[in-house]
Amino acid sequence: MSKIGLSIQMSYFAKALIILVMVSGVSSIAQTLTSHFLPLQPHKVQWANAVIKNALKTKDTIQLAEGWYLYGKIYEAAGDYLTAKRYFLRSLKIQEKRGDSFELSRLYFRLTEIERTLFHYKEAYRYAHLALQVAERINSSKALSLAYSSVQSIHDMDWSEGGKNVKYPSPNYDSVLYYLRKKEKLVNSYGNPMDVRAVMINLGAELRRRNDPKAIDYYQKSLDICLKLQKPTEITIAKLHLAGACLQFKQLRKVKSLIQEIDQEIPALPPYSIDRNFQTSINLLYRDYYAATRNWQKAFDYAQRVNASERQRFLADREGAISRLSVEYETEQKEAELKAKQLELQLSQQNQQTQQRFVQILVVLLVGALGISIAFYRISVKNHRLSESNALLVREQNHRVKNNLQLVSSLLNLQLNRLTDDATKNVLEETQLRIEVMSVLQRTLYTGQTLGEVNVHDFLTEIVKVGLQTFDYEHVQVQTNISHSLHLPIDHAMRIGLIVNELLTNACKYAFPDHEAPQWSLSCEQSNRHWTLQVADNGPGFIPEKPISKKSSFGMRLIQLQADQLYAKYVFEIQEGSLFRLNFKV
């Protein structure tokens, strides 16, 4: 069984326990508040209590539903229809979840009778047709018999109150007779005498309404069945119906004989068998009989009894609401207390479980933290050793790169000393400068604080310094506008360094000679991802031919190649000398 189903059952059993404890108190409260209800039948209350106790013991929700159904019948017989409806609805909550069954159809039949008595048309109509639908689906003769009675009773009432309320229907006696005939055919097929008797009574009532003397025959058949079964209460009721039919068709001798027999039988009947409807029917019969025999005094006395009975019925409906509300209040109060205790117990259990889980999780976390700490310690020791090894390797690598670059530069310098051709010397000097750019970049990386990036200011300043020293132009006035915070990736820095070196070489070769006050400026700016490099001198000015081709100088081709690698755009201009501007993104 699922947890949800178990909780639903426990809710039913808790309510049943409260009802069982309070049922004696409830009946006494109801009878204290109003004397207009008949006494509860003790033997039936005892039986209902036994059913509820056994349901609680066995945790059987079906038996619990039956116990509530029995309570509904007890209060219905006492005339407390509102309380009866309340118990029927409690039973209905369980039976509806089971699905179609005779018990479900029977509950719908009972609720139809309650709502019809309380003059609730919509509810009575709905329950009657629900009873019929369930009975047809389960194909139960007994359920169909009750369902036909429910639908027939709906058509039998004047819901419009004599045409005053057009929203509700008037009686439909043809439909009443139709369902009575269906029920007659049904009960005759399975032959239950008491069911046949009930149909005979209903058919007799319908024929009386139609002023058909055949009604007497149906009532007589009903009486014959009760006499054969030797049921005292049913015999008296059958005689009551037969007397009413005989009175309608002026058979007064027969009526007198039946009344005498009824008077003799009533004292011997058990008290619980005399309900409100029975008493009212007797008073009506006696009133009409004495009026027909012109015994006006007795007719008047019984008419007063009938009026008093009707008045008590109206008072019962009104005060029944007070009784029901009082009972519901006390019941709900007990239920609330029980729920509060159950909730407190559940919360306590949940709190204990939560604490246990918390302790378990805490232990697991502590063990895990200890294990992780040991693992991290070992990893940190290993990483420290790797870091020292890597640092040593990097220093060794940088040292070798530096030595290799110096070796290449020294070889070129030796070659320069042996050459006599000026053009070749110039080429080797320019190559040596380019190698020096790489050397400067390597030194900047080696001494820098950032990994994979170059400080632009330090890098370009060093290139300019080395280039001017190479060409013996240390006296040239140099202006730089580069922020110390600018950094470039290695690849970008290398390409920018080569471009600046080529531009400085060109200035030393063509702009500075024969100039009284040579000047050279360098600026580099950044705006978001956009960079601008600008180089200028105060020489005669120079603009290379475009496009750059294989016939162009090596220096211009190198500038073009580096700009392409940077996806940059550049331009040469003459503004009081040569001006070079390069724009690129990083």
C-alpha positions in Angstrom: 0.0 0.0 0.0 1.3 3.5 -0.9 2.0 6.1 1.7 -0.8 8.3 0.3 -3.3 5.5 0.6 -2.2 4.7 4.1 -2.5 8.3 5.2 -6.0 8.5 3.7 -7.0 5.3 5.6 -5.5 6.7 8.8 -7.5 9.9 8.4 -10.7 7.8 8.1 -9.9 5.7 11.1 -9.1 8.8 13.2 -12.4 10.3 12.4 -14.2 7.1 13.0 -12.6 6.8 16.4 -13.8 10.3 17.4 -17.3 9.5 16.2 -17.4 6.2 18.1 -16.2 7.9 21.3 -18.7 10.8 20.9 -21.7 9.0 19.4 -23.6 8.5 22.7 -22.8 12.2 23.6 -23.9 13.3 20.1 -27.3 11.6 20.4 -27.8 13.1 23.8 -26.9 16.6 22.6 -29.2 16.3 19.6 -32.1 15.2 21.8 -31.3 17.9 24.4 -31.3 20.7 21.8 -34.7 19.6 20.4 -37.4 17.2 21.3 -38.7 17.2 17.7 -36.6 14.2 16.7 -37.7 10.6 17.5 -35.4 8.7 19.9 -32.5 6.9 18.3 -33.1 3.1 18.2 -30.7 1.6 20.8 -30.3 -1.8 19.2 -29.3 -0.2 15.8 -26.9 2.2 17.5 -25.3 -0.7 19.3 -24.9 -2.6 16.0 -23.4 0.4 14.2 -20.9 0.8 17.1 -19.9 -2.8 16.8 -19.3 -2.4 13.1 -17.2 0.7 13.6 -15.1 -0.9 16.4 -14.4 -3.9 14.2 -13.4 -1.6 11.3 -11.0 0.2 13.6 -9.6 -3.1 14.9 -9.1 -4.6 11.4 -8.4 -1.2 9.7 -11.0 -2.1 7.1 -12.2 1.1 5.3 -15.0 -0.7 3.6 -16.5 -1.8 6.9 -15.9 1.7 8.2 -18.0 3.0 5.3 -20.7 0.5 6.2 -20.7 1.8 9.8 -21.2 5.4 8.7 -24.0 4.2 6.4 -25.7 2.6 9.4 -25.5 5.8 11.4 -27.1 7.7 8.5 -30.0 5.2 8.5 -30.4 5.6 12.2 -30.7 9.4 12.1 -32.9 9.3 9.0 -35.4 7.1 10.9 -35.3 9.6 13.7 -36.2 12.4 11.4 -32.8 14.2 11.7 -32.2 14.3 8.0 -29.3 16.8 8.1 -27.2 14.6 10.4 -28.2 11.5 8.4 -26.9 13.2 5.2 -23.6 14.0 6.9 -23.0 10.4 7.7 -24.1 9.2 4.3 -21.6 11.6 2.7 -18.8 10.3 4.9 -19.6 6.8 3.7 -19.8 8.1 0.1 -16.2 9.4 0.2 -14.9 5.9 0.7 -17.4 4.0 -1.6 -16.7 6.3 -4.6 -13.0 5.5 -4.5 -13.8 1.8 -4.7 -15.7 2.3 -8.0 -19.1 0.9 -9.0 -20.8 -1.4 -6.5 -24.2 -2.1 -5.0 -23.2 -0.2 -1.8 -22.5 2.9 -3.9 -25.8 2.8 -5.7 -27.6 2.2 -2.4 -25.9 5.4 -1.0 -27.0 7.4 -3.9 -30.6 6.1 -3.3 -30.4 7.2 0.3 -29.1 10.6 -0.5 -31.9 11.0 -3.1 -34.4 10.4 -0.4 -32.7 12.8 2.0 -32.5 15.6 -0.6 -36.1 15.0 -1.7 -37.3 15.3 1.8 -35.3 18.5 2.2 -36.8 19.7 -1.1 -33.5 20.1 -2.8 -34.3 19.3 -6.5 -30.9 19.6 -8.2 -29.2 17.4 -5.6 -32.0 14.8 -5.5 -32.1 14.6 -9.3 -28.3 14.2 -9.5 -28.1 11.5 -6.9 -31.1 9.6 -8.4 -29.5 9.4 -11.9 -26.1 8.5 -10.4 -27.8 5.6 -8.6 -29.4 4.5 -11.9 -26.2 4.7 -13.8 -24.2 2.7 -11.3 -27.0 0.1 -11.1 -27.1 -0.3 -14.9 -23.3 -0.7 -15.1 -23.2 -3.4 -12.4 -26.4 -5.0 -13.7 -27.7 -5.7 -10.2 -31.5 -6.3 -9.9 -31.5 -5.1 -6.3 -29.6 -1.9 -7.2 -31.9 -1.3 -10.2 -34.9 -1.7 -8.0 -33.6 1.0 -5.6 -32.6 3.3 -8.6 -36.0 3.0 -10.2 -37.5 4.1 -6.9 -35.2 7.1 -6.7 -36.0 8.3 -10.3 -39.7 7.6 -9.7 -39.7 9.7 -6.5 -38.2 12.6 -8.4 -41.0 12.6 -11.0 -43.6 12.1 -8.2 -42.9 15.5 -6.5 -44.2 18.9 -7.4 -41.0 20.8 -7.4 -42.6 23.9 -8.9 -44.9 24.3 -5.8 -48.1 24.4 -7.8 -46.5 26.3 -10.7 -45.2 29.2 -8.6 -41.5 28.4 -9.4 -41.2 27.9 -13.1 -37.5 26.9 -12.8 -38.4 23.6 -11.4 -40.7 20.8 -12.9 -44.2 19.8 -12.0 -45.0 16.1 -11.3 -44.8 13.8 -14.2 -47.1 10.9 -13.3 -46.6 9.1 -16.6 -42.9 8.8 -15.8 -43.8 7.7 -12.3 -46.0 4.9 -13.6 -43.4 4.0 -16.2 -40.7 3.4 -13.6 -43.1 1.6 -11.3 -44.0 -0.8 -14.1 -40.3 -1.4 -14.8 -39.7 -2.1 -11.1 -42.7 -4.4 -10.9 -41.4 -6.5 -13.8 -37.9 -6.5 -12.2 -39.0 -7.6 -8.7 -41.3 -10.3 -10.0 -38.3 -11.7 -11.9 -36.2 -12.3 -8.8 -39.1 -12.8 -6.5 -38.1 -11.1 -3.2 -41.4 -10.8 -1.3 -40.6 -7.6 0.5 -39.5 -5.9 -2.7 -42.7 -7.1 -4.3 -44.7 -5.7 -1.4 -43.0 -2.3 -1.7 -43.8 -2.1 -5.5 -47.4 -3.1 -4.7 -47.7 -0.2 -2.3 -46.2 2.3 -4.7 -48.5 1.1 -7.6 -51.4 1.3 -5.2 -50.5 4.9 -4.4 -50.2 5.8 -8.1 -53.6 4.3 -8.9 -55.1 6.1 -6.0 -53.8 9.3 -7.4 -55.5 8.3 -10.7 -58.7 7.5 -8.8 -58.5 3.9 -10.0 -60.2 1.4 -7.7 -57.6 -1.2 -8.7 -55.4 0.5 -6.1 -57.3 -1.6 -3.4 -56.2 -4.8 -5.1 -52.5 -3.8 -5.0 -52.7 -2.8 -1.3 -54.4 -6.1 -0.6 -51.6 -8.0 -2.3 -49.1 -6.1 -0.2 -51.0 -7.1 3.0 -51.2 -10.7 1.9 -47.4 -10.8 1.5 -46.9 -9.3 5.0 -49.3 -11.7 6.6 -47.6 -14.6 4.9 -44.2 -13.4 6.2 -45.6 -12.7 9.7 -44.0 -9.3 10.0 -46.1 -7.3 12.6 -44.8 -3.8 11.7 -45.2 -4.3 8.0 -48.7 -5.9 8.5 -49.8 -2.7 10.3 -48.4 -0.4 7.7 -50.0 -2.5 4.9 -53.4 -2.2 6.7 -52.8 1.5 7.0 -52.3 1.8 3.2 -55.3 -0.4 2.5 -57.5 1.5 4.8 -56.6 4.8 3.0 -57.5 3.3 -0.4 -60.8 1.9 0.9 -61.6 5.3 2.5 -61.0 7.0 -0.9 -63.5 4.6 -2.6 -66.1 4.9 0.2 -65.7 1.4 1.6 -66.2 2.7 5.1 -67.1 -0.7 6.7 -63.8 -2.1 5.5 -62.1 1.0 6.8 -63.6 0.7 10.2 -62.6 -2.9 10.5 -59.0 -2.1 9.5 -58.8 0.8 12.0 -60.0 -1.5 14.8 -57.3 -4.0 13.9 -54.6 -1.2 13.7 -55.6 0.1 17.2 -55.1 -3.4 18.6 -51.8 -4.0 16.9 -50.1 -0.6 17.6 -49.4 -1.3 21.4 -47.6 -4.6 20.5 -45.3 -2.9 18.0 -41.7 -2.2 19.1 -41.2 1.5 19.9 -38.4 2.0 17.3 -40.8 0.9 14.5 -43.1 3.9 15.0 -41.4 6.7 13.2 -42.6 10.2 12.3 -44.1 9.2 8.9 -46.0 6.3 10.5 -47.5 8.5 13.1 -48.5 11.2 10.6 -50.1 8.6 8.3 -52.2 7.2 11.2 -53.4 10.7 12.1 -54.3 11.5 8.5 -56.3 8.3 8.2 -58.2 8.8 11.4 -58.9 12.5 10.5 -60.3 11.6 7.1 -62.3 8.6 8.4 -63.9 10.6 11.2 -64.7 13.4 8.8 -66.3 10.9 6.4 -68.4 9.4 9.2 -69.3 13.0 10.4 -67.6 12.5 13.7 -66.4 16.1 13.6 -64.9 16.3 17.1 -62.6 13.4 16.6 -61.8 14.6 13.1 -60.9 18.0 14.5 -58.7 16.4 17.2 -56.7 14.3 14.7 -56.5 17.4 12.4 -54.8 19.2 15.2 -52.4 16.3 15.6 -51.6 16.4 11.9 -50.9 20.1 12.1 -48.8 19.7 15.2 -46.8 16.9 13.4 -46.3 19.2 10.3 -45.2 22.0 12.6 -42.8 19.7 14.4 -41.4 18.7 11.1 -40.6 22.3 10.1 -39.1 22.9 13.5 -37.0 19.8 13.2 -35.6 21.0 9.9 -34.7 24.3 11.4 -33.4 23.0 14.7 -31.7 20.1 13.0 -29.3 22.6 11.5 -28.5 23.9 15.0 -27.9 20.3 16.2 -25.8 19.5 13.2 -23.6 22.6 13.6 -23.1 21.9 17.3 -22.2 18.3 16.7 -19.9 19.3 13.8 -18.2 21.9 16.0 -17.4 19.4 18.7 -16.4 16.8 16.2 -14.2 19.1 14.3 -12.7 20.3 17.5 -11.8 16.7 18.5 -10.5 16.1 15.0 -8.4 19.2 15.2 -6.9 18.1 18.5 -6.2 14.6 17.1 -4.6 16.1 14.0 -2.5 18.4 16.1 -1.3 15.5 18.2 -0.6 13.4 15.0 1.2 16.4 13.5 3.2 16.9 16.7 4.2 13.2 16.6 5.1 13.4 13.0 7.2 16.5 13.5 9.0 14.9 16.4 9.7 11.8 14.3 10.8 13.9 11.4 13.0 16.0 13.7 14.7 12.9 15.1 15.2 11.5 11.6 16.6 14.9 10.5 19.0 15.0 13.4 20.2 11.5 12.7 20.7 12.3 9.0 22.5 15.5 9.9 24.9 13.6 12.2 25.4 11.0 9.5 26.0 13.6 6.9 28.3 15.5 9.3 30.4 12.4 9.9 30.6 11.7 6.2 31.6 15.3 5.5 34.3 15.2 8.2 35.7 12.0 6.9 35.5 13.3 3.4 37.1 16.6 4.4 40.0 14.7 6.1 40.5 12.6 3.1 40.4 15.6 0.8 42.8 17.5 3.0 45.3 14.7 2.8 44.8 14.4 -0.9 45.3 18.2 -1.4 48.4 18.2 0.8 50.0 15.5 -1.3 48.9 17.2 -4.5 50.3 20.6 -3.2 53.6 18.9 -2.4 53.7 17.3 -5.8 52.7 20.6 -7.5 55.4 22.5 -5.5 58.0 20.1 -6.7 56.7 20.3 -10.3 56.7 24.1 -10.0 60.3 24.2 -8.9 61.2 21.8 -11.7 59.3 23.8 -14.3 60.9 27.1 -13.0 64.3 25.5 -13.4 63.4 24.3 -16.9 62.1 27.7 -17.9 65.3 29.4 -16.6 67.4 26.9 -18.4 65.4 27.3 -21.6 65.5 31.1 -21.5 69.2 30.9 -20.8 69.8 28.7 -23.8 67.6 30.9 -26.0 69.5 34.0 -24.9 72.8 32.2 -25.5 71.7 31.0 -28.9 70.5 34.5 -30.0 73.8 36.0 -28.7 75.7 33.3 -30.6 73.8 34.1 -33.9 74.5 37.8 -33.3 78.2 37.2 -32.7 78.5 35.1 -35.8 76.8 37.8 -37.9 79.2 40.4 -36.3 82.2 38.2 -37.2 80.9 38.0 -40.7 80.5 41.8 -40.8 84.1 42.4 -39.9 85.3 40.2 -42.8 83.0 41.8 -45.5 84.2 44.7 -47.6 81.0 45.2 -49.6 78.9 48.0 -48.0 75.6 46.7 -49.4 76.1 43.3 -47.9 77.2 44.8 -44.6 74.0 46.8 -44.5 71.9 43.7 -45.0 73.7 41.8 -42.3 73.4 44.8 -39.9 69.6 44.9 -40.5 69.4 41.2 -40.0 71.4 41.6 -36.8 68.9 44.2 -35.6 65.9 41.9 -36.3 67.6 39.2 -34.3 68.2 41.7 -31.5 64.4 42.4 -31.5 63.8 38.8 -30.7 66.5 38.9 -28.0 64.8 42.0 -26.5 61.5 40.2 -26.5 63.1 37.1 -24.8 64.7 39.3 -22.1 61.4 41.1 -21.5 59.6 37.8 -21.0 62.4 36.5 -18.8 62.4 39.4 -16.5 58.6 40.2 -16.7 56.0 39.4 -14.0 53.3 38.2 -16.4 53.2 34.9 -18.2 52.6 34.9 -22.0 52.3 38.8 -22.2 54.8 41.6 -22.8 54.9 45.1 -21.3 54.7 47.2 -24.4 56.4 50.2 -23.0 59.5 48.4 -21.8 59.7 46.2 -24.9 59.5 49.0 -27.5 61.7 51.4 -25.5 64.4 48.7 -25.4 64.1 48.2 -29.2 64.5 51.9 -29.9 67.5 52.2 -27.6 69.3 49.2 -29.3 68.5 50.4 -32.8 69.8 54.0 -32.2 72.9 52.6 -30.5 73.5 50.3 -33.6 73.4 53.3 -36.0 75.2 55.7 -33.6 72.2 58.0 -33.3 72.0 58.1 -29.6 71.7 61.9 -29.7 68.4 61.7 -31.6 65.6 63.2 -29.6 63.0 60.4 -28.9 59.5 61.1 -27.7 57.4 58.1 -26.5 53.8 58.0 -25.5 53.1 54.5 -24.2 51.4 53.6 -21.0 53.3 51.4 -18.6 50.1 49.3 -18.1 49.8 48.2 -21.7 50.5 44.5 -22.3 50.4 42.4 -25.5 50.5 38.7 -26.2 53.9 37.4 -27.3 52.9 36.9 -31.0 51.4 40.4 -31.3 54.4 41.9 -29.5 56.9 40.2 -31.8 55.2 41.5 -34.9 54.9 45.1 -33.5 58.5 45.0 -32.5 59.6 44.0 -36.0 57.5 46.8 -37.6 59.0 49.4 -35.2 62.5 48.1 -35.9 62.0 48.4 -39.6 60.6 51.9 -39.3 63.5 53.0 -37.0 66.0 51.5 -39.4 64.5 53.4 -42.3 64.7 56.6 -40.3 68.3 56.1 -39.4 69.2 55.4 -43.0 67.1 58.1 -44.7 65.7 60.7 -42.2 68.5 61.4 -39.7 71.6 61.9 -42.0 72.3 65.5 -42.8 69.6 66.7 -40.4 70.6 69.3 -37.8 68.1 68.2 -35.1 66.7 64.8 -35.9 63.6 63.8 -34.0 61.7 60.5 -33.7 58.4 59.8 -31.9 56.6 56.6 -31.0 53.1 56.2 -29.4 50.9 53.2 -28.7 47.3 53.5 -27.4 44.5 51.1 -26.5 40.7 51.6 -26.5 38.9 48.4 -25.5 40.1 45.9 -28.1 41.3 48.5 -30.6 45.0 49.4 -30.7 46.8 52.2 -32.5 50.5 52.4 -33.2 52.0 55.6 -34.5 55.6 56.3 -35.6 56.9 59.6 -36.9 60.2 61.4 -37.8 61.1 64.9 -39.0 62.9 63.8 -42.1 62.1 64.7 -45.7 59.1 62.3 -45.7 58.5 59.0 -47.4 55.5 57.2 -48.9 56.1 53.7 -50.3 54.7 52.6 -53.6 51.5 50.5 -53.5 50.8 47.8 -53.7 53.7 46.1 -52.0 55.2 43.6 -54.4 58.3 41.4 -54.8 60.1 44.3 -56.3 59.6 46.3 -53.1 62.3 46.5 -50.5 62.6 43.7 -48.0 61.8 46.1 -45.1 58.5 47.1 -46.7 57.6 43.6 -47.5 58.3 42.6 -43.9 56.0 45.4 -42.6 53.3 44.3 -45.0 53.7 40.6 -43.9 53.5 41.5 -40.2 50.5 43.8 -40.7 48.7 40.9 -42.5 49.5 38.6 -39.7 47.9 41.1 -37.3 44.9 41.6 -39.6 45.8 45.3 -39.3 45.4 48.4 -41.5 48.3 50.8 -41.9 49.0 54.1 -43.8 52.0 56.2 -44.5 51.6 60.0 -44.6 53.8 63.1 -44.9 53.3 65.5 -42.0 56.5 67.5 -41.4 58.3 64.3 -42.1 57.1 60.6 -42.3 54.1 59.4 -40.3 53.2 55.7 -40.0 49.8 54.7 -38.4 48.8 51.1 -37.7 45.3 50.0 -36.4 44.7 46.4 -35.2 42.5 44.4 -32.7 43.6 42.1 -30.0 
